[in-house]
Amino acid sequence: MKNPVYILAIASLLLLSYGLYQGMVAAPTERTMGDVQRIFYYHVPSAWVAFLLFFVNFIASIWFLVRRNQRVDGLAVATAEVGVVFCTIVLVTGPLWARPVWGIWWTWDARLTSTLVLWLIYVSYLVLRQFGTGGQTPVLASALAIFGFLDVPLVYMSIRWFRTQHPQPVIGGGEGSGIHPAMREALMWNFAAFLVFAALIVFLRYRLEVAEREVESIHAERSVSPAEVRRNA
């Protein structure tokens, strides 16, 4: 049980199960939107976790540019991949929530558009990492990740800076904002569950990334001919 994978896996299972109970059973039904509002307990935590993962990617990318540390670069790749997954959940659950409430699947307002742009930037980052060739690919990808993270504060503040279709924040939104305590509790339990689950996936993806790089390094060393070795000696 000392293996962090088992600890994170068990913690994820317990928290996700309890978060499901909190969101589907314990939390009261919202008066105007009804049960469809329960998507909130998955939509919002997914966004928060995606932002946190992109922040870790941002820090790791800066660190790589300064130190050229390959393990840190591997962490940047892992957090970007998992961050894109959670951002995808946000973009899927948002329209599912919006259709019965707003009457439309999508509108090009500041919050929704900036979130889509954020997703596209990090998908571009992953495409660059996957198909880029040459030694400068990690450097270019790190620069793109640093640029991409600048959109995160814009996504977060868009409903404060612009008039949007998206609801105003219910936590930290100032006077008049707020939610029922039971709803807040369900939200925070699901945030904790998604955060631990994301940590598990990032940890597994990071270990895989490190192993892949070690294998590539071994293959590269074995592909060097004896003549090249003598010439470089």
The 8 nearest C-alpha neighbors of each residue, nearest first, counted from 0:
[[1, 2, 5, 6, 3, 4, 9, 7],
 [0, 2, 3, 6, 5, 4, 7, 8],
 [1, 3, 0, 4, 5, 6, 7, 8],
 [4, 2, 6, 5, 7, 1, 0, 8],
 [5, 3, 7, 2, 6, 8, 199, 203],
 [6, 4, 8, 3, 7, 2, 9, 0],
 [5, 7, 3, 9, 8, 4, 10, 0],
 [6, 8, 10, 4, 5, 9, 199, 11],
 [9, 7, 5, 11, 6, 10, 4, 12],
 [8, 10, 12, 6, 11, 7, 5, 13],
 [9, 11, 7, 13, 8, 12, 14, 6],
 [12, 10, 196, 8, 14, 9, 13, 195],
 [13, 11, 9, 15, 10, 14, 16, 8],
 [12, 14, 10, 16, 11, 15, 17, 9],
 [13, 15, 192, 17, 11, 16, 12, 18],
 [16, 14, 18, 192, 12, 17, 13, 11],
 [17, 15, 19, 13, 14, 18, 12, 20],
 [16, 18, 20, 14, 19, 15, 21, 13],
 [17, 19, 189, 15, 21, 188, 20, 16],
 [20, 18, 16, 22, 17, 21, 23, 15],
 [21, 19, 17, 24, 23, 18, 22, 25],
 [20, 22, 25, 185, 18, 19, 24, 23],
 [23, 21, 19, 185, 20, 26, 24, 40],
 [22, 24, 20, 21, 19, 25, 26, 37],
 [25, 23, 20, 21, 26, 22, 27, 19],
 [24, 26, 21, 20, 22, 27, 23, 181],
 [25, 27, 182, 181, 22, 24, 21, 185],
 [28, 26, 29, 25, 182, 181, 24, 179],
 [27, 29, 33, 34, 30, 26, 36, 37],
 [28, 30, 33, 32, 31, 27, 36, 34],
 [31, 29, 33, 32, 28, 27, 34, 36],
 [30, 32, 33, 29, 28, 36, 100, 34],
 [33, 31, 29, 36, 30, 35, 100, 34],
 [34, 32, 29, 35, 28, 31, 30, 36],
 [33, 35, 36, 37, 28, 32, 29, 38],
 [34, 36, 37, 33, 38, 32, 96, 99],
 [35, 37, 34, 38, 39, 32, 33, 29],
 [38, 36, 39, 35, 34, 40, 22, 23],
 [39, 37, 36, 40, 41, 42, 35, 96],
 [38, 40, 42, 37, 41, 36, 43, 186],
 [41, 39, 186, 38, 37, 42, 22, 43],
 [42, 40, 39, 38, 44, 43, 45, 189],
 [41, 43, 39, 89, 45, 44, 92, 38],
 [42, 44, 46, 45, 41, 39, 40, 47],
 [45, 43, 190, 47, 46, 41, 42, 48],
 [46, 44, 48, 85, 42, 43, 47, 41],
 [45, 47, 49, 43, 44, 48, 89, 86],
 [48, 46, 44, 50, 49, 45, 51, 43],
 [47, 49, 51, 45, 50, 46, 194, 44],
 [48, 50, 82, 46, 52, 85, 47, 51],
 [51, 49, 53, 47, 48, 52, 54, 46],
 [52, 50, 54, 48, 53, 49, 47, 55],
 [51, 53, 55, 49, 54, 78, 82, 50],
 [52, 54, 56, 50, 55, 51, 57, 82],
 [53, 55, 57, 51, 52, 56, 50, 58],
 [56, 54, 52, 58, 57, 53, 59, 51],
 [57, 55, 75, 53, 59, 54, 58, 78],
 [56, 58, 54, 60, 55, 145, 59, 53],
 [57, 59, 55, 61, 60, 56, 62, 54],
 [60, 58, 62, 56, 75, 61, 57, 71],
 [61, 59, 141, 63, 57, 62, 58, 56],
 [62, 60, 64, 58, 63, 59, 65, 57],
 [61, 63, 59, 65, 60, 64, 66, 58],
 [62, 64, 67, 60, 66, 68, 65, 61],
 [63, 65, 61, 62, 67, 66, 60, 138],
 [64, 66, 62, 63, 67, 61, 68, 60],
 [65, 67, 63, 68, 62, 64, 61, 69],
 [68, 66, 63, 64, 65, 69, 62, 72],
 [67, 69, 66, 63, 71, 70, 72, 62],
 [70, 68, 72, 71, 73, 67, 63, 209],
 [71, 69, 73, 72, 68, 74, 209, 205],
 [72, 70, 74, 73, 69, 68, 59, 63],
 [71, 73, 69, 75, 70, 74, 63, 68],
 [74, 72, 70, 76, 71, 75, 208, 205],
 [75, 73, 71, 77, 72, 76, 205, 78],
 [74, 76, 56, 72, 73, 78, 59, 77],
 [75, 77, 73, 79, 74, 78, 80, 72],
 [78, 76, 74, 80, 205, 79, 75, 204],
 [77, 79, 81, 52, 75, 80, 76, 56],
 [78, 80, 82, 76, 77, 81, 56, 83],
 [81, 79, 83, 77, 82, 78, 76, 84],
 [80, 82, 84, 78, 83, 79, 77, 85],
 [81, 83, 49, 79, 85, 52, 84, 80],
 [82, 84, 86, 80, 81, 85, 87, 79],
 [85, 83, 81, 87, 82, 86, 88, 80],
 [84, 86, 88, 82, 87, 45, 49, 83],
 [85, 87, 83, 89, 88, 84, 49, 82],
 [88, 86, 90, 84, 85, 89, 83, 91],
 [87, 89, 85, 91, 86, 90, 92, 84],
 [88, 90, 86, 87, 42, 92, 91, 93],
 [89, 91, 87, 93, 88, 92, 86, 94],
 [92, 90, 88, 89, 93, 94, 87, 95],
 [91, 93, 95, 89, 94, 90, 42, 88],
 [92, 94, 96, 90, 95, 91, 89, 97],
 [95, 93, 104, 97, 96, 92, 98, 91],
 [96, 94, 92, 93, 97, 98, 91, 104],
 [95, 97, 93, 94, 98, 92, 35, 99],
 [96, 98, 94, 100, 101, 95, 99, 104],
 [97, 99, 103, 102, 104, 100, 101, 96],
 [98, 100, 102, 97, 101, 96, 103, 95],
 [101, 99, 97, 98, 102, 32, 96, 103],
 [102, 100, 97, 103, 98, 99, 104, 96],
 [101, 103, 98, 99, 100, 97, 104, 105],
 [104, 102, 98, 101, 105, 97, 106, 99],
 [103, 105, 94, 98, 97, 102, 95, 106],
 [106, 104, 103, 94, 107, 97, 111, 98],
 [105, 107, 108, 111, 104, 103, 164, 112],
 [108, 106, 112, 111, 109, 105, 110, 164],
 [107, 109, 163, 106, 111, 110, 112, 164],
 [108, 110, 112, 111, 113, 157, 163, 107],
 [111, 109, 113, 157, 112, 154, 108, 114],
 [110, 112, 114, 113, 108, 109, 115, 107],
 [111, 113, 115, 109, 114, 107, 110, 108],
 [112, 114, 116, 110, 115, 154, 111, 109],
 [115, 113, 117, 111, 112, 116, 154, 110],
 [114, 116, 118, 112, 117, 113, 119, 111],
 [117, 115, 113, 119, 114, 118, 120, 112],
 [118, 116, 114, 120, 115, 119, 150, 113],
 [117, 119, 115, 116, 121, 120, 122, 114],
 [120, 118, 116, 122, 117, 121, 123, 115],
 [121, 119, 123, 117, 122, 118, 147, 116],
 [120, 122, 124, 123, 118, 119, 125, 117],
 [121, 123, 119, 125, 124, 120, 118, 126],
 [124, 122, 126, 120, 121, 125, 119, 127],
 [123, 125, 121, 127, 122, 126, 140, 128],
 [124, 126, 128, 122, 127, 123, 129, 121],
 [127, 125, 123, 129, 128, 124, 130, 122],
 [126, 128, 131, 124, 125, 130, 129, 123],
 [129, 127, 125, 126, 131, 130, 124, 140],
 [130, 128, 126, 127, 131, 125, 124, 132],
 [129, 131, 127, 128, 126, 132, 125, 136],
 [130, 132, 127, 128, 136, 129, 133, 126],
 [133, 131, 136, 130, 134, 135, 128, 127],
 [134, 132, 135, 136, 131, 137, 130, 138],
 [133, 135, 136, 132, 137, 138, 131, 139],
 [134, 136, 138, 133, 137, 139, 132, 140],
 [135, 137, 139, 138, 134, 131, 133, 140],
 [138, 136, 140, 139, 135, 141, 128, 134],
 [139, 137, 141, 135, 136, 140, 142, 64],
 [140, 138, 142, 136, 141, 137, 135, 143],
 [139, 141, 143, 137, 142, 138, 124, 136],
 [142, 140, 60, 144, 138, 143, 139, 137],
 [141, 143, 139, 145, 140, 144, 146, 138],
 [142, 144, 140, 146, 141, 145, 147, 139],
 [145, 143, 147, 141, 146, 142, 57, 140],
 [144, 146, 142, 57, 148, 147, 143, 141],
 [145, 147, 143, 144, 148, 149, 142, 150],
 [148, 146, 144, 149, 145, 150, 120, 143],
 [147, 149, 150, 151, 145, 146, 144, 57],
 [150, 148, 147, 151, 146, 152, 145, 153],
 [149, 151, 153, 148, 152, 147, 117, 154],
 [150, 152, 154, 153, 148, 149, 155, 50],
 [153, 151, 155, 154, 150, 156, 149, 148],
 [154, 152, 150, 156, 151, 155, 157, 113],
 [155, 153, 151, 157, 152, 113, 110, 156],
 [154, 156, 152, 153, 157, 151, 158, 110],
 [157, 155, 159, 153, 158, 154, 152, 160],
 [158, 156, 160, 154, 159, 110, 153, 161],
 [159, 157, 161, 156, 160, 163, 167, 110],
 [160, 158, 156, 157, 161, 167, 162, 155],
 [159, 161, 157, 158, 156, 162, 153, 109],
 [162, 160, 158, 157, 159, 163, 109, 156],
 [161, 163, 158, 160, 164, 159, 109, 108],
 [164, 162, 165, 108, 161, 158, 109, 110],
 [163, 165, 166, 108, 162, 106, 110, 101],
 [164, 166, 163, 167, 110, 158, 111, 108],
 [167, 165, 164, 168, 163, 158, 169, 110],
 [166, 168, 158, 169, 165, 172, 159, 176],
 [169, 167, 172, 170, 166, 171, 176, 158],
 [168, 170, 177, 176, 172, 178, 167, 171],
 [171, 169, 172, 168, 177, 176, 178, 173],
 [172, 170, 173, 169, 168, 176, 177, 174],
 [173, 171, 168, 170, 176, 169, 174, 167],
 [172, 174, 171, 176, 175, 170, 177, 168],
 [175, 173, 176, 172, 177, 171, 169, 170],
 [174, 176, 173, 177, 172, 169, 178, 167],
 [177, 175, 169, 172, 174, 173, 170, 168],
 [176, 178, 169, 170, 175, 179, 172, 171],
 [179, 177, 169, 180, 183, 182, 176, 170],
 [178, 180, 182, 181, 183, 177, 27, 26],
 [181, 179, 183, 182, 184, 178, 185, 177],
 [182, 180, 184, 26, 183, 179, 185, 27],
 [183, 181, 185, 26, 179, 180, 184, 186],
 [182, 184, 180, 186, 181, 185, 187, 179],
 [183, 185, 181, 187, 182, 186, 180, 188],
 [186, 184, 21, 182, 188, 22, 183, 187],
 [185, 187, 183, 40, 189, 184, 188, 182],
 [186, 188, 190, 184, 189, 185, 191, 183],
 [189, 187, 191, 185, 18, 190, 186, 184],
 [188, 190, 18, 192, 186, 191, 187, 193],
 [189, 191, 44, 187, 193, 192, 188, 194],
 [192, 190, 194, 188, 189, 193, 187, 195],
 [193, 191, 14, 189, 15, 195, 190, 194],
 [192, 194, 196, 190, 195, 191, 197, 189],
 [193, 195, 191, 197, 192, 196, 190, 48],
 [196, 194, 198, 192, 197, 193, 11, 191],
 [195, 197, 193, 11, 199, 198, 194, 192],
 [196, 198, 194, 200, 199, 195, 193, 201],
 [199, 197, 195, 201, 196, 200, 202, 194],
 [198, 200, 196, 202, 197, 201, 7, 203],
 [199, 201, 197, 203, 202, 198, 204, 196],
 [202, 200, 204, 198, 203, 199, 77, 205],
 [201, 203, 205, 199, 200, 204, 198, 206],
 [202, 204, 200, 206, 205, 201, 199, 207],
 [205, 203, 201, 207, 206, 202, 77, 200],
 [204, 206, 208, 202, 207, 77, 203, 74],
 [207, 205, 209, 203, 208, 204, 210, 202],
 [208, 206, 204, 210, 205, 209, 211, 203],
 [207, 209, 205, 211, 206, 210, 73, 204],
 [208, 210, 206, 212, 211, 207, 205, 213],
 [211, 209, 213, 207, 212, 208, 206, 214],
 [212, 210, 208, 214, 213, 209, 207, 215],
 [213, 211, 215, 209, 214, 210, 216, 208],
 [212, 214, 216, 210, 215, 211, 209, 217],
 [213, 215, 217, 211, 216, 212, 218, 210],
 [216, 214, 212, 218, 213, 217, 219, 211],
 [215, 217, 213, 219, 214, 218, 212, 220],
 [216, 218, 214, 220, 219, 215, 221, 213],
 [219, 217, 215, 221, 220, 216, 222, 214],
 [218, 220, 216, 222, 217, 221, 215, 223],
 [219, 221, 217, 218, 222, 223, 216, 215],
 [222, 220, 218, 223, 219, 217, 224, 216],
 [221, 223, 219, 220, 218, 224, 217, 225],
 [222, 224, 221, 220, 227, 225, 219, 228],
 [223, 225, 227, 226, 222, 228, 221, 229],
 [226, 224, 228, 227, 229, 223, 230, 222],
 [227, 225, 229, 224, 228, 230, 223, 231],
 [228, 226, 230, 224, 225, 229, 231, 223],
 [227, 229, 225, 231, 226, 230, 232, 224],
 [230, 228, 232, 226, 227, 231, 225, 224],
 [229, 231, 227, 228, 232, 226, 225, 224],
 [232, 230, 228, 229, 227, 226, 225, 223],
 [231, 229, 230, 228, 227, 226, 225, 224]]
